[in-house]
Amino acid sequence: MKKIFTFSLFLCLFSLSLYAQGKSYESVINELDNVIYNKGKYLQNREVRISSIKDRIKNSYNKSDRYALYDSLYTEYLHYQTDSACHVYV
């Protein structure tokens, strides 16, 4: 229920911001179509970033650097899993 409310609130705020900016809905839809069309590129870029972080972790011996890298890896996977969940269920 909380997710539905949050999504509805986001949708309302997004609509208001479009109205305030004077953008036409058609230009926004074209932009969204472009993002969907390039989805494969975005996924590939994310996988490259994840692989790069993993390689940097293997070559890092400083504990604070490793911690920061593991945090970056966690963040990448967190968003990656969210994107995958949206793709499957939406």
Secondary structure, 3 states (H helix, E strand, C coil): CHHHHHHHHHHHHHHHHHHHHCCCHHHHHHHHHHHHHCHHHHHHHHHHHHHHHHHHHHCCCCHHHHHHHHHHHHHHHHHHHHHHHHHHHC
